[in-house]
C-alpha cells in the first residue's frame, strides 16, 4: 500500500487548453479518495496522469516515497479499471484475469492461486470458463475489478467504472467496491461524475470544476459546509435552493428581498450588521424548507404567521419514502423534500417556512465564496 501525493500538478494540451490548474491533494495510505465533478472538469485527466497515461506539464506526482513523473505506467505499481471494462473478448474470464500476470512472467501455480482468490472474492467462481459476451454488465465489471485485483498493486485507479450499468446494478456494485476496499485496505482513487457515488463511496472527496480543485473534505463536511456556490449546488440531490438578494430588517424581522417581489422572512437570523443591505446568495437544502400549515390563517385572507411565506406548487415528485415538491416563489424555483403523506396538488398554494439555522450564505461577487457569520 502507498499514499498518492500531487503537488501543483498542471496539464496543458497542445492547443493551449489548460485541463488541470495547480492541483494539490493527497490520497492517504489505504484511503478511498473520490474525484468528482461535471464532464470536462479534469478528473479523468488527473487519474490518467497518476497512471502515467498522460504527461505532467507541471508539478509532481508521487506514489509512496517515489516521484513518478517520468516512470513508465507498468513500473508505477498501479492497476486501473476503465469505464468500458476493456476485456479481451476471445479469452475466458480466467484468461482475462490471468493475462496481466502472464505478461509479467509469473509462474502458473502463483497465477492460478491469485485468479482463484480473486474469483472467490468477487463471486466469479462459476464463470471462469465463460467469455465476456456471455456475461451481464455487472459480471463484466466484476471481471475488470478482478483483473486489477490479481495484480495486488499499491494503488487502484478506477475511472467511472459503474457508468455503463443500470441504477440497480450501480447500487449493488457500489456496495461491492466499498466491501472490497474494506477487505483489501488498499489505496484507491476513484473518478465519477455521479455525486451519489462520490458521497456513498468516498472517505474523502476532491470536488473539481473547470480544471480547478474547489474543495477537499469528507462527504458530510462538503454537504454541511460547502466552500462555495459550485460545491453547494453540485453535491446534494435535489440540489441546494439558492436565492440571490439582499437582507433587510422588515418590521424587526430579517427578510430576504429578491427578484419578482420576493420577501422571504428569516426570523431569528443572526448575522453581522455589515450584511444588511448587501447582495448575498442564500442557500437552503430542500430538507430545510418546511411546511407551516398551522402558522397561517384562512386561505381567504388570513394573516401569515411570523416567518411563514406562501409558494405555488408546480410539480410533485413522489419517490416512495419522501416527496420532492417543486415550488414557485416569485421569479424563483424552489424544491422542498417532504415526508410522504397527503400529496399537495399542482397549482395549490402551500404555506412554508425556512429552517433559519440551516441557511448557507455566499458572496456572489467573489466566485461564490462561502460567508460565515
HELIX and SHEET records of a PDB file:
HELIX    1   1 UNK A   43  UNK A   51  1                                   9    
HELIX    2   2 UNK A   73  UNK A   75  5                                   3    
HELIX    3   3 UNK A   93  UNK A  103  1                                  11    
HELIX    4   4 UNK A  108  UNK A  122  1                                  15    
HELIX    5   5 UNK A  125  UNK A  127  5                                   3    
HELIX    6   6 UNK A  132  UNK A  134  5                                   3    
HELIX    7   7 UNK A  137  UNK A  149  1                                  13    
HELIX    8   8 UNK A  167  UNK A  184  1                                  18    
HELIX    9   9 UNK A  195  UNK A  201  1                                   7    
HELIX   10  10 UNK A  219  UNK A  224  1                                   6    
HELIX   11  11 UNK A  229  UNK A  234  1                                   6    
HELIX   12  12 UNK A  259  UNK A  261  5                                   3    
HELIX   13  13 UNK A  273  UNK A  275  5                                   3    
HELIX   14  14 UNK A  286  UNK A  288  5                                   3    
HELIX   15  15 UNK A  293  UNK A  295  5                                   3    
HELIX   16  16 UNK A  356  UNK A  358  5                                   3    
SHEET    1   A 4 UNK A  18  UNK A  27  0                                        
SHEET    2   A 4 UNK A   4  UNK A  12 -1                                        
SHEET    3   A 4 UNK A  58  UNK A  63 -1                                        
SHEET    4   A 4 UNK A  66  UNK A  67 -1                                        
SHEET    1   B 6 UNK A  78  UNK A  81  0                                        
SHEET    2   B 6 UNK A 155  UNK A 159  1                                        
SHEET    3   B 6 UNK A 187  UNK A 192  1                                        
SHEET    4   B 6 UNK A  32  UNK A  36  1                                        
SHEET    5   B 6 UNK A 204  UNK A 209  1                                        
SHEET    6   B 6 UNK A 212  UNK A 217 -1                                        
SHEET    1   C 6 UNK A 262  UNK A 265  0                                        
SHEET    2   C 6 UNK A 253  UNK A 258 -1                                        
SHEET    3   C 6 UNK A 241  UNK A 250 -1                                        
SHEET    4   C 6 UNK A 279  UNK A 284 -1                                        
SHEET    5   C 6 UNK A 360  UNK A 363 -1                                        
SHEET    6   C 6 UNK A 369  UNK A 371 -1                                        
SHEET    1   D 5 UNK A 289  UNK A 291  0                                        
SHEET    2   D 5 UNK A 349  UNK A 354 -1                                        
SHEET    3   D 5 UNK A 308  UNK A 318 -1                                        
SHEET    4   D 5 UNK A 322  UNK A 329 -1                                        
SHEET    5   D 5 UNK A 332  UNK A 339 -1                                        
END                                                                             
